[in-house]
Amino acid sequence: MLPDQEIEVRLNNLEDSLTERKTEGDRKDFLKTICGFANSVPEGQIGILLIGVKDDGTIQGIKGPESLQKTIREICEDKCYPKVTYQTRLMRKENTNYLAVLIPFSKGKPHFSGPAYVRKGSETGVVSNEMFEELIYSRTSKVSEILKWRDKIITVEAIGKMLGNTKPLGDPRYMESADCLIIECNPNFIRLKITSSDKYVSEPMPNIQTAFDEKKYRLKLIVTPNPV
């Protein structure tokens, strides 16, 4: 994270895309600012929310550092979804305390100022991080189509290779067919369970082509050793 000296430099500079000043009374804006930083900070840089500081850089101070840090923790961990990585730094200048909230580049973006919800049977619940990622991945057409068949048996054909083995075989006419369950799928890979052996295998998504098994009336995945 940043050294104290750089935080003090930001304190005196004009506000920009990586620096925001708020007084302790602006708590209603903390969530919006933190979420905005988490979605916008470039890789290798850090956004700073300075609390207890006026727009012109004048330090107004904070009355309850512990309570304020608790509020920031609740915002980052409970009110931002997915959770936002952060660090708080209690700073002091001119015998007055102010709080620096440091927000680094986030690999988990997009972040929202509240959770997403899904139906779980007869109830509505907050999505887990894994489910949230799956919702994002579902925007990809191939992933979206595959995920419609999650937890259902599908047909998987490996051509010119063995299922789960990335190396091609000498005979490009070789074909292996198996009934599988989709365990996980994202734009990078798909993880399958072969139902006849309970064996788990993974394949790169660029090597996957979707089709339809007309005989068994279900999704068919065609796996090749090279991207299709």
C-alpha positions, 0 to 999 in steps of 0.5 A: 500500500501507499506510504504515509508521505504519498497520502499527505501529498494526495491530501494537498493535491486537487481531487482527481480520479484516484482521490476523494475527500469527504467529511465525517458527516458525508457517510451517505456517500461513502458506499458510492465512493468506495464502490466507484473506486473498486470499479475504476482504479487501474492496475498498479494504482490505489484510490484514496478516500480521505475522511475528515477532510473538506473539499479544499483540503482543510482537515476538519477531523473525525470524532470517532476513529474506531466507529468510523473504521467499523463503518468502512469495514461494514461497507466494504465487506457487507454492502459492496458485492462482491466484497471490496479489498481495502485498507484504512490508515489513521492519519494525523496532521495539525493535531487533528486525525483523519482517515485514509481509506485505500482501495487498490485495483480489483480483480473482482469487479464489477462491484455493486452497492448491494448484493444480487439475489437468486431463487433457491427452491422456494426461497430468495437468497443472496448469491455466493461469489461463485454464483455471482461469477457464473451470472457474469460468465452467462453473458458469454453465448457459449458459456450461457448455452452450456450452463443451461445444462448444468447438473444434467447429463450431456454427451461429450465427444473427444476427437483426436484426443482422450477426454481430459488429456490435452495432448493430441493422439497420432490418429486424428480419427480417434473418437471417445464419447462419454456421458458427463455432468457439467460441474463448472463452466466459465470462459476459460475452461469447463469441468466435467464429471464422467458418470460411468467412472465418477472421474473429473476432467477439465478442458479449455473452452477454446477447444469446445464446440457445442452441438445437439445430440439428436438421438438422446435429445440433449446438449453435445460438446465436441472436444478437439485438441486444437482451438475451434 
